Amino acid sequence: MKYLVHVSRIIVGVLFIISGLIKLNDPTGFSFKLEEYFSEAVLNLPALIPFALAIAVFVVVFEVVLGVALLIGFKPKWTMWSLLLMIVFFTFLTFYSAYFNKVTDCGCFGDALKLTPWESFWKDIVLLFFILILFFNQKHINSLLKPMPAALTVFVSYSLCLFMGYWVLNHLPLKDFRAYKIGTNIQKGMEFPEGAPRSVYEMNFVYKVGGKEQNFGEKDLMSLPAGAEFVRREDKLISQGYVPPIHDFTIELDGQDYTEEMLNAPKVVMLISYDLKKAKPEGLAKLEAFSQKAQKKGYKVIGMSASPIEDIAKFRQENGITFDYYFCDATTLKTIERANPSIVVLHKGTIVDKKHWNDIEDVKL
């Protein structure tokens, strides 16, 4: 039992530290995942959405600190209760997501390792097994350090995590695991390899017949009852095919697609704000001056946003913005860059530089 406890202690402690640090590298990305969980379609807790970032930072810092505390044997009773409550909650969350197919990626390891809902659930079940072993055998968890050095180690870990969180929130993730990292060619990221399997869907058509909604398959459409009124079409995924690393990337203006034109241009700067109302005013205030600087060096400068046309027009008028804002899906823009606003420099579709608005002066042109 002592041997099993030691093995469980190492596995749980190391996994909690790794998982926490990966998410702490990109707490904004984790907060987007929490917003998805808090939405009305999942847990129906919209009141928590404004606090998603604060909750994300707290959770990931606590996750790392618990891993450190377990490995050094700091306050075993407090550590084990905290670990047990956390893993029970996340096991419930991943089961709920998997069973009801609500959230397709739990975000357990950020963008570094994508897990399906059921993979996330079984990962939590394995962790729960090891944590239960530790919980019922706390007498075998001995401290590796004396009380004062142990407390100091936990405090230093906590302090370093807070500093790391502060740094990446005000700059960029230390390690970019996303599909839009520097050096990525967007066109190649969108390519579909020859022979790659395609997703298979089952189409279901809903018609109103005699005042009641009824489901019909594709084969049933030729024999619809007289007077059937179409309501909607529902597509059910049967098997997932190949999904390119980059998808849903578009650059549109006034209903026209400029994606190919912009990705073939030699010098393009994208000023990204997925939502102008949520963007930092001090960051937005720097954009026009930077735009003028970039244009003098031969760059095509475009804004990228998913904001309504009315919000864009108001923002441009109030701030004397001369560059155009093109439309792109909000989720895609959040994936490209976490800062709002942020700067991305392209050379013929290849990302050559990315910066947080705090570092706009350091953009390489």
N, C-alpha and C positions, 0 to 999 in steps of 0.2 A: 504493500500500500504506500509506503514512503516513496518508493521508486516511481509509482504511478502519479503520486502527488507532485513530485519534482518535475516529471515530464509535462504534466498538465500545467503546472505553474509557468514553465518556459514557453509552452505553446500559446497559452492565453496571453501572457504578458507581452511577448514579442508581436503577436497578431494585433493586439490593441494599440501598441505603439506604432506599428507600421500603418495600420488603417487610419489612426488619428493623424499621423504626420502627413500622409498623402492628402487627406481632406484639409488639413491645416495649410497645406501648400496652396490651396484654392478654396478658401472658405466661402467666397462669393458663389462659386459653382455649387457648393453643397447647400447654400441658402436657396438657390433656385430649385434644387430638388426638394427641400423642405416646403417651399411654397407650393409645389405640386402636391405634396402630401396634405397640406393644410387646405387645399382648394375644396370647393363645395362638392366636386365630383368624387373626391376620395374620402377624407375624414370630416369634411364639412366644418372646418375650423378657420374660417376666413379672418377672424379677429386676430389670429396669430401671424398672419402674413406680414404685417409691417415689422414684426420682431424676428423674422426668419434669420436675418444675418446675425443678430445678437445671439440667438439660440444656437445657430450653427457654430459660432466661435466657442461658445460655452461647451457644447457637446464634444467638439474635437479636442479642445484643451483638456477637458475632464477625462476623455478617453486615453490620451497619452499619459496623463498623471496617474491614472489607475494602473496602466501597464507597468510604469516605473515602480509604483508602490508595491505591486504584487511581486515583481522580480526581487526587490530588496527586502520584502517582508515587513513593510511599514504598516502598522495598525491593521493586522489581518482581519479583525472582525468588521471594521468599517469598510475596508477594501472589498471584502467578499460580499457584504450586503450590497454595496454599490455596483459591483460587477454583476451580481445576480439580478438586481432590479433592472439594470440597463439591458442585459441580454434578453430578459423576459419581454421587455417592452419592444425591443427590435425584432425578436422572433415573432411576436404578434403582428408587428407592422409588415414584415416581409411575407408572412403567411396571408395576411389580408390582401396585400398587393398581388401576390401570386394567384390566390384562389379566385379573386374577383377581377384579375387582370387590369388593375388600376394604374400601377406605375411600372413601366417596362424595365427600369434600371434603378435599383435602390440607392446607388451612389456610395456604397460601402467603401469602395476603393477609388472614389473619384473617377477621373477619366483614364487612370492608369490601368485599370482592369475592369472590364465590363462584365457584369454577371446578369443572367436572366433572373426574373423574380423567384423561380423555384430553386435555382442555384444559390441565391442569396438566403432563402429560407433554410435549405439543408446545411449551408455554412453556419448559420446561427444555431441550428440544432446540434451540430458537432461541438460548437463552442459552449453551448448550454450543458452538454454532457461533461465536458472537462471542468466547467465552472462548478457544477454540482459535486463533482469529486472533490474539488478544493473546498467547497462550502461545508461539506460534512466531515472534512478531515483537516480542519484549521489547526489542530494541535501539531500537525506535521509541518506547518508553515512557520519556519523560524526566521528571525530577522538576520540579515547578513551584516548589518551595521548597528552600532550603538544608537540609542534614541536620538541624540542630538545630530550626528552625521546623517542619519536616515531622514529626519525632518528637514535638514538642510538640502539634501539631495532632491526631495520632493519639491521643496520651495524653488530651488534653482530650475528644475524641470518646468515647473509652472511659469516661472518668470521668462524663461527662454521661449516657451510656447506663445506667451502673450506678445513678446517682441516679434517673433516670426509672423504671427497673425497681423500685427500692426504693420509690419513691413510689406507683406504681400498685398494687403488691402490698399496701401498707398503707393504701390508700384505695380509689379506683376508677379505671378507665381514664379518661384525659384526654378521650378522645372515644369515646362509646358508639355502636358500629355495629350493635348487636344489635336484634332485633325488640321487645325490652322496654325501650327507652330511655324516659327521662322525657318525658311528653306523649303516650305511646302509649295508645290505648284498646284494651284486650284483646279486647272483643267484636268491634270492627270488624276487628281483626287476624285474627280467626278466620273472618270472613265469606268465603263462596265466591261470587264474582261470577256473575251470571246469564249463561249462555252460555259460561262459561269451560270449556276442554277438561278432561275427566276422564282420569285414568290408566287405561290398558288393561292388564289382566293375563290371562295364560293359566294356567288352573288344571290342575294335574296331580295325579292321585290315585294313590297307591301302595298296592297290595294284595299280600298274600302268597298266592301260588297254588302249591300243591304244594310248600310249604316255601321257595319263592323269591319275592323281591320283583319285581313287574312294574308298569310305568307305564301308566296309562289316562287318556285325555282325557275331557272332559265327554261327548262323543258316544258314548264306549265304555261308559259306566256302565250303559246299558240292556242290554248283552250281556255282563255279567261272567260268568266261568266259575263253575260251581257250587262252593260251599265257599270262595270268595275271601274273605279276611280283611283288612279295612281296616287300614292301618298309619298313614298320614299324608297330608296334602294339602300340595302345594308350589305356591306362586304365583310365576310368572315375569313380571316387568315387561316389557311389550311397548313401551309408549310412555308417557312421563311427562307427566301432565297438570298443571294448575295446582295449586300447593301454597300454601295461605295462609301468610303470614309467621309467624303464630302457630298452632301445632297441638299436639295432645297435652297441652293445658293443662286440668287438672282439679283440683277441690278435693273430696276425698272423706273421709268419716269413717264408720267402721263399716259400710262397704258402701253408704252413701248419697251421692249427688252433691249437693254444695252450691255448685257453680260459679256457677250463675245467681244464687243468693241473695247470695253474697259480691260478685259483680261488679255487682250492682244497689244494694248498700248504699252510703250516702253517705260513711262514714268507716270504713276498714278498714286495719289494719296487719298485714302478713305478715312473720313472723320466720322467715327461710329458712335451713335447714341440710339440704342434700341428704343428708348422712350425719353423724349425731350423733357417731359414733365418731371421725370425722376432723375434727370442728369444734374450733376453738380454745377451750380451757377458759376463758381470760380473757374471751373474747367471750360465751360461754354464760352466764357469771356475771353479766353485765350485763342479761340479757334480762328477768328477773322484775321488777326495779325499773322498767325502762322500760315493761313491760306495765302495771304499776299506774299509772304516770304517764299513759300513753295512754288507759287506760280512764276515768280521772277526767275526761278531756277529751272523752268520748263516743265513743271509737273501739272497734270490735270488733277484738280482738287474737287472731290465730290463728298457730300454728306451722305450717310447711310442711316436710315431710320425706319421704324415700323409705326411711327406716330401718325395720327390722322393729318390730312392735308391742311386742315384749319390750324392745327397746332404748329405745324411747320411754317406756315405763312406768317402767323403771329410772331413766332420766334425770330424769323428772318427780319421782319419789319422792326421789331423792338430793338434788335441788336446790330442792325446794319450789315447783315450777312449777305455777301455777294455770290457765294457758291451755291449750287443747287443741291437739294436733298433728294436722293433716290430711295426707292422703297426696297426693303428686303425683310424677310420674315423675322420676327422678334427673337424666336428661339435660335435661329441661325446666327443673328448678330450677337446674342449672348454667348454663343459658342465660340465665335471668332475672338472676342475680347471681353473681359470681365468689367473693365473700367467703363464708366459712363460719364463723359465721353472718353474715347480712346483714339489712337492714331495707328493706322496700318499703311505701310508703304509697299507698293507692288511694282515689279519689273516684269512685264509680259506674263502676268498671272502668277508670278512667284513672289511669295511674301519675303521681303528682304529686311524689314524692320517692323517692330511693334512697340508701342509705348503707352503707358498710363498718362493721363493728362498732366499729372504732377511732373512728368519727365519730358514734356513736350519740347523743351529747349535742347534735349539730347537726341532728338530724332535725326538720323543720318540722311541727309539729302545730297 
